[in-house]
Amino acid sequence: MALAGLLALLYLRQEALIFFPQTLRADYDFGLPGVDEVRFPVDGATLSALHLTLPQPRGVVFFLHGNAGNLADWFVDTPFYWATNVDVFMIDYRGYGKSTGRIESEDQLHQDVAVAWRHIAARYQGQRKIIYGRSLGTALAARLAAQVQPDLTVLVSPYWSLAELARLHYPILPTSLLRYPLKTFEDIGRIEGAVLMIHGDRDALIPFDHSVRLQALARHAELVRIEGGGHNDLQEFDSYTRAIADALGRIH
């Protein structure tokens, strides 16, 4: 009975094991020049987003960030986007930052991402659209990219599936209870355009091999290996910045 109760608790409350949101006060000031704070409704909640708008951008990067933190931690490198002349639109998931509500299912996550995409994509008719996912956001980005077919998809530290990561980090727990399988491998082969994957070869959270296997399924994927890169430090490597800048430069 005790084991059954524990398994039931894990099934019903697994969000606490998977997601690590950090909230922000409603009056928190991001203080980013040229960046607008945006709020828009989704089913049962309101999402918070930041939107970097340049004078005459070539297009927009739709950015789905990683697990911990919020927009205050993730919305960085604005000088890079100024230099490459692309706008950036980044959301906080439910319960992160100023976004209300809480994550309750994988379908809900995908639906929220789709609503956010529709909210911004119409502003960029005839311009280049890039979907960027990092870590947790890579499975969400791959699903969206397979549906809307952007000019470029960037997946940084992508994972084969959350179930496989669960087997790696929680080997005693049955993955059959996982309500968030997040199967990147099912979607990456349906992306018709260019895919750029970037992964550190010393990533202890998501092994580099995940990207190797995902590349084998993709139609048009480049894999950049960041030698010595871990999971949270890739932005500190010049090879990471160059790879993204080069990929953006190839879409006109």
Contacts in CASP RR format, 6 or more apart in sequence:
PFRMAT RR
TARGET T0000
AUTHOR 0000-0000-0000
METHOD contacts of the structure
MODEL  1
MALAGLLALLYLRQEALIFFPQTLRADYDFGLPGVDEVRFPVDGATLSAL
HLTLPQPRGVVFFLHGNAGNLADWFVDTPFYWATNVDVFMIDYRGYGKST
GRIESEDQLHQDVAVAWRHIAARYQGQRKIIYGRSLGTALAARLAAQVQP
DLTVLVSPYWSLAELARLHYPILPTSLLRYPLKTFEDIGRIEGAVLMIHG
DRDALIPFDHSVRLQALARHAELVRIEGGGHNDLQEFDSYTRAIADALGR
IH
7 174 0 8 1.000
7 177 0 8 1.000
10 17 0 8 1.000
10 173 0 8 1.000
10 177 0 8 1.000
11 177 0 8 1.000
11 179 0 8 1.000
14 177 0 8 1.000
14 178 0 8 1.000
14 179 0 8 1.000
14 180 0 8 1.000
15 102 0 8 1.000
15 103 0 8 1.000
15 104 0 8 1.000
17 170 0 8 1.000
18 67 0 8 1.000
18 162 0 8 1.000
18 180 0 8 1.000
19 67 0 8 1.000
19 93 0 8 1.000
19 103 0 8 1.000
19 136 0 8 1.000
20 67 0 8 1.000
20 68 0 8 1.000
20 69 0 8 1.000
21 68 0 8 1.000
21 69 0 8 1.000
21 70 0 8 1.000
21 93 0 8 1.000
21 95 0 8 1.000
21 96 0 8 1.000
21 97 0 8 1.000
21 103 0 8 1.000
22 68 0 8 1.000
22 69 0 8 1.000
22 70 0 8 1.000
22 73 0 8 1.000
22 96 0 8 1.000
22 97 0 8 1.000
23 70 0 8 1.000
23 95 0 8 1.000
23 96 0 8 1.000
23 97 0 8 1.000
23 98 0 8 1.000
24 70 0 8 1.000
24 71 0 8 1.000
24 72 0 8 1.000
24 97 0 8 1.000
24 98 0 8 1.000
25 98 0 8 1.000
26 98 0 8 1.000
28 72 0 8 1.000
28 97 0 8 1.000
28 98 0 8 1.000
30 37 0 8 1.000
30 50 0 8 1.000
30 71 0 8 1.000
30 72 0 8 1.000
30 75 0 8 1.000
32 50 0 8 1.000
32 52 0 8 1.000
32 75 0 8 1.000
32 78 0 8 1.000
34 52 0 8 1.000
34 53 0 8 1.000
35 50 0 8 1.000
35 51 0 8 1.000
35 52 0 8 1.000
35 53 0 8 1.000
35 75 0 8 1.000
35 78 0 8 1.000
36 50 0 8 1.000
36 51 0 8 1.000
36 53 0 8 1.000
37 48 0 8 1.000
37 49 0 8 1.000
37 50 0 8 1.000
37 51 0 8 1.000
38 48 0 8 1.000
38 49 0 8 1.000
38 50 0 8 1.000
38 51 0 8 1.000
38 89 0 8 1.000
38 119 0 8 1.000
39 46 0 8 1.000
39 47 0 8 1.000
39 48 0 8 1.000
39 49 0 8 1.000
39 98 0 8 1.000
40 46 0 8 1.000
40 47 0 8 1.000
40 49 0 8 1.000
40 115 0 8 1.000
40 116 0 8 1.000
40 119 0 8 1.000
41 47 0 8 1.000
42 94 0 8 1.000
42 111 0 8 1.000
42 112 0 8 1.000
42 115 0 8 1.000
42 116 0 8 1.000
43 108 0 8 1.000
43 111 0 8 1.000
43 112 0 8 1.000
44 101 0 8 1.000
45 94 0 8 1.000
45 99 0 8 1.000
45 100 0 8 1.000
45 101 0 8 1.000
45 112 0 8 1.000
46 99 0 8 1.000
46 100 0 8 1.000
47 91 0 8 1.000
47 92 0 8 1.000
47 93 0 8 1.000
47 94 0 8 1.000
47 99 0 8 1.000
47 112 0 8 1.000
47 115 0 8 1.000
47 116 0 8 1.000
48 71 0 8 1.000
48 91 0 8 1.000
48 92 0 8 1.000
48 97 0 8 1.000
48 98 0 8 1.000
48 99 0 8 1.000
49 71 0 8 1.000
49 89 0 8 1.000
49 90 0 8 1.000
49 91 0 8 1.000
49 92 0 8 1.000
49 116 0 8 1.000
50 71 0 8 1.000
50 75 0 8 1.000
50 88 0 8 1.000
50 89 0 8 1.000
50 90 0 8 1.000
51 87 0 8 1.000
51 88 0 8 1.000
51 89 0 8 1.000
51 90 0 8 1.000
51 120 0 8 1.000
52 75 0 8 1.000
52 78 0 8 1.000
52 81 0 8 1.000
52 87 0 8 1.000
52 88 0 8 1.000
52 89 0 8 1.000
53 87 0 8 1.000
54 81 0 8 1.000
54 82 0 8 1.000
54 85 0 8 1.000
54 86 0 8 1.000
54 87 0 8 1.000
56 85 0 8 1.000
57 85 0 8 1.000
57 86 0 8 1.000
57 87 0 8 1.000
57 127 0 8 1.000
58 85 0 8 1.000
58 86 0 8 1.000
58 127 0 8 1.000
58 128 0 8 1.000
58 252 0 8 1.000
59 86 0 8 1.000
59 87 0 8 1.000
59 124 0 8 1.000
59 127 0 8 1.000
59 128 0 8 1.000
59 129 0 8 1.000
59 130 0 8 1.000
60 86 0 8 1.000
60 87 0 8 1.000
60 88 0 8 1.000
60 89 0 8 1.000
60 120 0 8 1.000
60 121 0 8 1.000
60 123 0 8 1.000
60 124 0 8 1.000
60 127 0 8 1.000
60 128 0 8 1.000
60 129 0 8 1.000
60 130 0 8 1.000
61 81 0 8 1.000
61 86 0 8 1.000
61 87 0 8 1.000
61 88 0 8 1.000
61 89 0 8 1.000
61 130 0 8 1.000
61 131 0 8 1.000
61 132 0 8 1.000
61 154 0 8 1.000
62 89 0 8 1.000
62 90 0 8 1.000
62 116 0 8 1.000
62 117 0 8 1.000
62 120 0 8 1.000
62 121 0 8 1.000
62 129 0 8 1.000
62 130 0 8 1.000
62 131 0 8 1.000
62 132 0 8 1.000
62 144 0 8 1.000
62 150 0 8 1.000
63 74 0 8 1.000
63 88 0 8 1.000
63 89 0 8 1.000
63 90 0 8 1.000
63 132 0 8 1.000
63 133 0 8 1.000
63 134 0 8 1.000
64 90 0 8 1.000
64 91 0 8 1.000
64 113 0 8 1.000
64 131 0 8 1.000
64 132 0 8 1.000
64 133 0 8 1.000
64 134 0 8 1.000
64 136 0 8 1.000
64 137 0 8 1.000
64 138 0 8 1.000
64 140 0 8 1.000
64 141 0 8 1.000
64 144 0 8 1.000
65 71 0 8 1.000
65 74 0 8 1.000
65 90 0 8 1.000
65 92 0 8 1.000
65 133 0 8 1.000
65 134 0 8 1.000
65 135 0 8 1.000
65 136 0 8 1.000
65 137 0 8 1.000
66 74 0 8 1.000
66 133 0 8 1.000
66 134 0 8 1.000
66 135 0 8 1.000
66 136 0 8 1.000
66 137 0 8 1.000
67 135 0 8 1.000
67 136 0 8 1.000
69 96 0 8 1.000
69 97 0 8 1.000
70 92 0 8 1.000
70 96 0 8 1.000
70 97 0 8 1.000
70 98 0 8 1.000
71 90 0 8 1.000
71 92 0 8 1.000
71 96 0 8 1.000
71 97 0 8 1.000
71 98 0 8 1.000
72 97 0 8 1.000
74 90 0 8 1.000
75 88 0 8 1.000
75 90 0 8 1.000
76 235 0 8 1.000
77 235 0 8 1.000
78 88 0 8 1.000
80 241 0 8 1.000
80 244 0 8 1.000
80 245 0 8 1.000
81 87 0 8 1.000
81 88 0 8 1.000
83 245 0 8 1.000
84 244 0 8 1.000
84 245 0 8 1.000
84 248 0 8 1.000
84 249 0 8 1.000
86 128 0 8 1.000
86 130 0 8 1.000
86 248 0 8 1.000
87 124 0 8 1.000
89 116 0 8 1.000
89 120 0 8 1.000
91 99 0 8 1.000
91 112 0 8 1.000
91 113 0 8 1.000
91 116 0 8 1.000
92 98 0 8 1.000
92 99 0 8 1.000
93 99 0 8 1.000
93 103 0 8 1.000
93 109 0 8 1.000
93 112 0 8 1.000
94 100 0 8 1.000
94 101 0 8 1.000
94 102 0 8 1.000
94 103 0 8 1.000
94 108 0 8 1.000
94 112 0 8 1.000
95 101 0 8 1.000
95 102 0 8 1.000
95 103 0 8 1.000
103 109 0 8 1.000
105 179 0 8 1.000
105 180 0 8 1.000
106 179 0 8 1.000
106 180 0 8 1.000
106 181 0 8 1.000
106 182 0 8 1.000
109 140 0 8 1.000
109 180 0 8 1.000
110 140 0 8 1.000
110 143 0 8 1.000
110 144 0 8 1.000
113 140 0 8 1.000
113 143 0 8 1.000
113 144 0 8 1.000
114 144 0 8 1.000
114 147 0 8 1.000
117 144 0 8 1.000
117 148 0 8 1.000
121 129 0 8 1.000
121 148 0 8 1.000
128 151 0 8 1.000
128 152 0 8 1.000
128 251 0 8 1.000
128 252 0 8 1.000
129 148 0 8 1.000
129 150 0 8 1.000
129 151 0 8 1.000
130 150 0 8 1.000
130 151 0 8 1.000
130 152 0 8 1.000
130 153 0 8 1.000
130 154 0 8 1.000
130 248 0 8 1.000
130 251 0 8 1.000
131 141 0 8 1.000
131 144 0 8 1.000
131 145 0 8 1.000
131 148 0 8 1.000
131 150 0 8 1.000
131 152 0 8 1.000
131 153 0 8 1.000
131 154 0 8 1.000
132 141 0 8 1.000
132 153 0 8 1.000
132 154 0 8 1.000
132 156 0 8 1.000
133 140 0 8 1.000
133 141 0 8 1.000
133 154 0 8 1.000
133 155 0 8 1.000
133 156 0 8 1.000
133 158 0 8 1.000
134 155 0 8 1.000
134 156 0 8 1.000
134 157 0 8 1.000
135 156 0 8 1.000
135 157 0 8 1.000
135 159 0 8 1.000
135 205 0 8 1.000
135 206 0 8 1.000
135 231 0 8 1.000
138 155 0 8 1.000
138 156 0 8 1.000
138 157 0 8 1.000
138 158 0 8 1.000
138 159 0 8 1.000
138 184 0 8 1.000
139 158 0 8 1.000
139 159 0 8 1.000
139 161 0 8 1.000
139 162 0 8 1.000
139 182 0 8 1.000
139 183 0 8 1.000
139 184 0 8 1.000
139 187 0 8 1.000
140 182 0 8 1.000
141 153 0 8 1.000
141 154 0 8 1.000
141 155 0 8 1.000
142 153 0 8 1.000
142 155 0 8 1.000
142 158 0 8 1.000
142 184 0 8 1.000
142 187 0 8 1.000
142 188 0 8 1.000
142 191 0 8 1.000
143 187 0 8 1.000
145 153 0 8 1.000
145 187 0 8 1.000
145 191 0 8 1.000
145 195 0 8 1.000
146 187 0 8 1.000
146 188 0 8 1.000
146 189 0 8 1.000
146 190 0 8 1.000
146 191 0 8 1.000
149 191 0 8 1.000
149 192 0 8 1.000
149 193 0 8 1.000
150 193 0 8 1.000
151 193 0 8 1.000
151 194 0 8 1.000
151 251 0 8 1.000
152 193 0 8 1.000
152 194 0 8 1.000
152 195 0 8 1.000
152 196 0 8 1.000
152 247 0 8 1.000
152 248 0 8 1.000
152 251 0 8 1.000
153 191 0 8 1.000
153 193 0 8 1.000
153 194 0 8 1.000
153 195 0 8 1.000
153 196 0 8 1.000
154 195 0 8 1.000
154 196 0 8 1.000
154 197 0 8 1.000
154 198 0 8 1.000
154 244 0 8 1.000
154 247 0 8 1.000
155 184 0 8 1.000
155 188 0 8 1.000
155 195 0 8 1.000
155 196 0 8 1.000
155 197 0 8 1.000
155 198 0 8 1.000
155 211 0 8 1.000
155 214 0 8 1.000
156 197 0 8 1.000
156 198 0 8 1.000
156 199 0 8 1.000
156 234 0 8 1.000
156 240 0 8 1.000
157 198 0 8 1.000
157 199 0 8 1.000
157 200 0 8 1.000
157 203 0 8 1.000
157 205 0 8 1.000
157 206 0 8 1.000
157 211 0 8 1.000
157 231 0 8 1.000
157 234 0 8 1.000
158 184 0 8 1.000
158 188 0 8 1.000
158 197 0 8 1.000
158 199 0 8 1.000
158 206 0 8 1.000
158 210 0 8 1.000
158 211 0 8 1.000
158 214 0 8 1.000
159 165 0 8 1.000
159 182 0 8 1.000
159 184 0 8 1.000
159 206 0 8 1.000
159 210 0 8 1.000
160 183 0 8 1.000
160 184 0 8 1.000
160 185 0 8 1.000
160 210 0 8 1.000
160 213 0 8 1.000
160 214 0 8 1.000
161 181 0 8 1.000
161 182 0 8 1.000
161 183 0 8 1.000
161 184 0 8 1.000
161 185 0 8 1.000
162 178 0 8 1.000
162 180 0 8 1.000
162 181 0 8 1.000
162 182 0 8 1.000
162 183 0 8 1.000
163 175 0 8 1.000
163 178 0 8 1.000
163 181 0 8 1.000
163 182 0 8 1.000
163 183 0 8 1.000
164 210 0 8 1.000
165 205 0 8 1.000
165 206 0 8 1.000
166 173 0 8 1.000
166 175 0 8 1.000
166 178 0 8 1.000
167 175 0 8 1.000
168 207 0 8 1.000
169 205 0 8 1.000
184 214 0 8 1.000
185 213 0 8 1.000
185 214 0 8 1.000
185 217 0 8 1.000
188 195 0 8 1.000
188 214 0 8 1.000
188 217 0 8 1.000
188 218 0 8 1.000
188 221 0 8 1.000
189 217 0 8 1.000
189 218 0 8 1.000
189 219 0 8 1.000
191 218 0 8 1.000
191 219 0 8 1.000
192 219 0 8 1.000
192 220 0 8 1.000
193 219 0 8 1.000
193 220 0 8 1.000
194 220 0 8 1.000
194 221 0 8 1.000
194 222 0 8 1.000
194 247 0 8 1.000
194 250 0 8 1.000
194 251 0 8 1.000
195 218 0 8 1.000
195 219 0 8 1.000
195 220 0 8 1.000
195 221 0 8 1.000
195 222 0 8 1.000
196 221 0 8 1.000
196 222 0 8 1.000
196 224 0 8 1.000
196 243 0 8 1.000
196 244 0 8 1.000
196 247 0 8 1.000
197 211 0 8 1.000
197 214 0 8 1.000
197 215 0 8 1.000
197 218 0 8 1.000
197 221 0 8 1.000
197 222 0 8 1.000
197 223 0 8 1.000
197 224 0 8 1.000
198 223 0 8 1.000
198 224 0 8 1.000
198 226 0 8 1.000
198 234 0 8 1.000
198 240 0 8 1.000
198 243 0 8 1.000
198 244 0 8 1.000
199 206 0 8 1.000
199 208 0 8 1.000
199 210 0 8 1.000
199 211 0 8 1.000
199 223 0 8 1.000
199 224 0 8 1.000
199 225 0 8 1.000
199 226 0 8 1.000
200 208 0 8 1.000
200 225 0 8 1.000
200 226 0 8 1.000
200 227 0 8 1.000
200 228 0 8 1.000
200 229 0 8 1.000
200 230 0 8 1.000
200 231 0 8 1.000
200 234 0 8 1.000
201 208 0 8 1.000
201 225 0 8 1.000
201 226 0 8 1.000
201 227 0 8 1.000
201 228 0 8 1.000
201 229 0 8 1.000
201 230 0 8 1.000
202 228 0 8 1.000
202 229 0 8 1.000
202 230 0 8 1.000
203 229 0 8 1.000
203 230 0 8 1.000
203 231 0 8 1.000
204 230 0 8 1.000
204 231 0 8 1.000
205 231 0 8 1.000
206 231 0 8 1.000
208 225 0 8 1.000
211 223 0 8 1.000
212 223 0 8 1.000
214 221 0 8 1.000
215 221 0 8 1.000
215 223 0 8 1.000
222 247 0 8 1.000
224 239 0 8 1.000
224 240 0 8 1.000
224 243 0 8 1.000
226 234 0 8 1.000
226 237 0 8 1.000
226 239 0 8 1.000
226 240 0 8 1.000
227 239 0 8 1.000
229 237 0 8 1.000
234 240 0 8 1.000
235 241 0 8 1.000
END
